[in-house]
Amino acid sequence: MTATQVRTRFAPSPTGYLHLGGARTALFSWAYARRFGGTFVLRIEDTDVERSTPEAVQAIIEGMQWLGLEHDEGPFYQMKRMDRYREVIGQMLEQGTAYYCYCTPEEVEAMRERQRAAGEKPRYDGTWRPEPGKTLPVIPEGRKPVVRFKNPQDGEVSWNDVVKGPITISNRELDDLVIARPDGTPTYNFCVVVDDWDMKITHVIRGDDHVNNTPRQINILKALGGTLPEYGHVPMILGADGEKLSKRHGAVSVMDYPAQGYLPEAMLNYLARLGWSHGDDEIFSMQQFCEWFDLDHLTKAPAQFNPEKLNWLNNHYIKLADNARLADLVRPLLQVQGAVFEGAPDLAAVIALLKDRANTVNEIAAAALMFYRQPAPDAALVAQHITEAIKPALADFAQRVATVEWSKEAIAPMIKEVLAAHGIKMPQLAMPLRLIVAGQLQTPAIDAVLQLFGREAVQARLAAYL
């Protein structure tokens, strides 16, 4: 494979958000182009005017940007290419590979009903298809025709699908597809063919819900004299219950994931393993993925979405992430909760303490909040843990706080000295300290937490209880 050959494309319809299946298709297409130094094209298939929205276009582009799947050409919009489609349809009408059909939708449905009643496959019966020696009906006055593609009636359409293997469809299974509506607007399958032809696409990687479109598209492309790309149809993504992935399985829009605290590198790594493998490798960079990615190791079986696996990967990438970068993601989440940063610990340092335990950025933010608000422990917990019996140990601890070197390496042995002096165990002192300083019983190691709060804050909060 040479660098100049490979041209892939991602061609979403902007009728909703960028879903996980679409993102995976984009990733595979992008990685294949990157591996061979080729070109990755972004094309917006917006001919479904009733359902396409500018908001959906923006959502798709934002999703691609968050994932870092940069396109080399585009985005191209089909609605801006109408003149080109009409030009090609005009050429096909002249060449006899397309023709006008004046049947109404009701007439087509009636012929299909008759075929169903006779036990035949419902299809357009070729009423207006021109053939040598055939007399066509009289054109109804004032009726606007559709344009149909003159599909071959004999032979087969075959292609070697890079995922599914050899596929063959008899041309007798395909009727004459409508390629332009009565108002002249071209249809989806036709636009796709012209776009792939004009954009010199060499590899079409897409979901297997497009398999039925492929033989029609191949026949149209052959009629235009175009070079066939290689096709690969990737199985859909299923939920853990084996059903098609949907909202009831959780988030299916890519842009729900940054909002839930996932990092793009975790999502990319996760999507890469949904339907593709490189031995037993589970964790890899996108650079490594692009070097490894091939079409031979795309799986034929549907992939199952596993949120626990995504969490595991996200935890891995959070541990590797720069603390300042994570702080930029966490700070807005804390601000919404009314966090006060003035006089509080450095957020990057707090994140360094918390991030190893967190599966998401949102979990870091939830754990970090104790450092940026006044503690308000539950009264019942205060009564349970901050007893008269423990106050002498707390008072001793407060005295030592004034003079101890303020590092967790010095605080830890000081705590042990207090425990020994009062004959108590760690939880008896650590639980009250957590409530007094952080306002909660669950925190990381108490010496590390105290160091981050700072000597003055710890002294002030102890004084309130002593």
Rosetta blueprint (number, residue, H / E / L):
1 M L
2 T L
3 A L
4 T L
5 Q L
6 V L
7 R E
8 T E
9 R E
10 F E
11 A L
12 P L
13 S L
14 P L
15 T L
16 G L
17 Y L
18 L L
19 H E
20 L H
21 G H
22 G H
23 A H
24 R H
25 T H
26 A H
27 L H
28 F H
29 S H
30 W H
31 A H
32 Y H
33 A H
34 R H
35 R H
36 F L
37 G L
38 G L
39 T E
40 F E
41 V E
42 L E
43 R E
44 I E
45 E L
46 D L
47 T L
48 D L
49 V L
50 E L
51 R L
52 S L
53 T L
54 P H
55 E H
56 A H
57 V H
58 Q H
59 A H
60 I H
61 I H
62 E H
63 G H
64 M H
65 Q H
66 W H
67 L H
68 G L
69 L L
70 E L
71 H L
72 D L
73 E E
74 G E
75 P E
76 F E
77 Y E
78 Q H
79 M H
80 K H
81 R H
82 M H
83 D H
84 R H
85 Y H
86 R H
87 E H
88 V H
89 I H
90 G H
91 Q H
92 M H
93 L H
94 E H
95 Q H
96 G L
97 T L
98 A E
99 Y E
100 Y E
101 C E
102 Y L
103 C L
104 T L
105 P H
106 E H
107 E H
108 V H
109 E H
110 A H
111 M H
112 R H
113 E H
114 R H
115 Q H
116 R H
117 A H
118 A L
119 G L
120 E L
121 K L
122 P L
123 R L
124 Y L
125 D L
126 G L
127 T L
128 W L
129 R L
130 P L
131 E L
132 P L
133 G L
134 K L
135 T L
136 L L
137 P L
138 V L
139 I L
140 P L
141 E L
142 G L
143 R L
144 K L
145 P L
146 V E
147 V E
148 R E
149 F E
150 K L
151 N L
152 P L
153 Q L
154 D L
155 G L
156 E E
157 V E
158 S E
159 W E
160 N E
161 D E
162 V L
163 V L
164 K L
165 G E
166 P E
167 I E
168 T E
169 I E
170 S E
171 N H
172 R H
173 E H
174 L L
175 D L
176 D L
177 L L
178 V E
179 I E
180 A E
181 R L
182 P L
183 D L
184 G L
185 T L
186 P E
187 T L
188 Y H
189 N H
190 F H
191 C H
192 V H
193 V H
194 V H
195 D H
196 D H
197 W H
198 D H
199 M L
200 K L
201 I L
202 T L
203 H E
204 V E
205 I E
206 R E
207 G E
208 D H
209 D H
210 H H
211 V L
212 N L
213 N H
214 T H
215 P H
216 R H
217 Q H
218 I H
219 N H
220 I H
221 L H
222 K H
223 A H
224 L L
225 G L
226 G L
227 T L
228 L L
229 P L
230 E E
231 Y E
232 G E
233 H E
234 V E
235 P L
236 M L
237 I E
238 L E
239 G L
240 A L
241 D L
242 G L
243 E L
244 K E
245 L L
246 S L
247 K H
248 R H
249 H H
250 G L
251 A L
252 V L
253 S E
254 V L
255 M L
256 D H
257 Y H
258 P H
259 A H
260 Q L
261 G L
262 Y L
263 L L
264 P H
265 E H
266 A H
267 M H
268 L H
269 N H
270 Y H
271 L H
272 A H
273 R L
274 L L
275 G L
276 W E
277 S L
278 H L
279 G L
280 D L
281 D L
282 E L
283 I L
284 F L
285 S L
286 M H
287 Q H
288 Q H
289 F H
290 C H
291 E H
292 W H
293 F L
294 D L
295 L L
296 D L
297 H L
298 L E
299 T L
300 K L
301 A L
302 P L
303 A E
304 Q E
305 F L
306 N L
307 P H
308 E H
309 K H
310 L H
311 N H
312 W H
313 L H
314 N H
315 N H
316 H H
317 Y H
318 I H
319 K H
320 L H
321 A L
322 D L
323 N H
324 A H
325 R H
326 L H
327 A H
328 D H
329 L H
330 V H
331 R H
332 P H
333 L H
334 L H
335 Q H
336 V H
337 Q L
338 G L
339 A L
340 V L
341 F L
342 E L
343 G L
344 A L
345 P L
346 D L
347 L H
348 A H
349 A H
350 V H
351 I H
352 A H
353 L H
354 L H
355 K H
356 D H
357 R H
358 A L
359 N L
360 T L
361 V H
362 N H
363 E H
364 I H
365 A H
366 A H
367 A H
368 A H
369 L H
370 M H
371 F H
372 Y H
373 R L
374 Q L
375 P L
376 A L
377 P L
378 D L
379 A H
380 A H
381 L H
382 V H
383 A H
384 Q H
385 H H
386 I L
387 T L
388 E L
389 A L
390 I L
391 K H
392 P H
393 A H
394 L H
395 A H
396 D H
397 F H
398 A H
399 Q H
400 R H
401 V H
402 A L
403 T L
404 V L
405 E L
406 W L
407 S L
408 K H
409 E H
410 A H
411 I H
412 A H
413 P H
414 M H
415 I H
416 K H
417 E H
418 V H
419 L H
420 A H
421 A H
422 H H
423 G L
424 I L
425 K L
426 M H
427 P H
428 Q H
429 L H
430 A H
431 M H
432 P H
433 L H
434 R H
435 L H
436 I H
437 V H
438 A H
439 G L
440 Q L
441 L L
442 Q L
443 T L
444 P L
445 A L
446 I H
447 D H
448 A H
449 V H
450 L H
451 Q H
452 L H
453 F H
454 G L
455 R H
456 E H
457 A H
458 V H
459 Q H
460 A H
461 R H
462 L H
463 A H
464 A L
465 Y L
466 L L
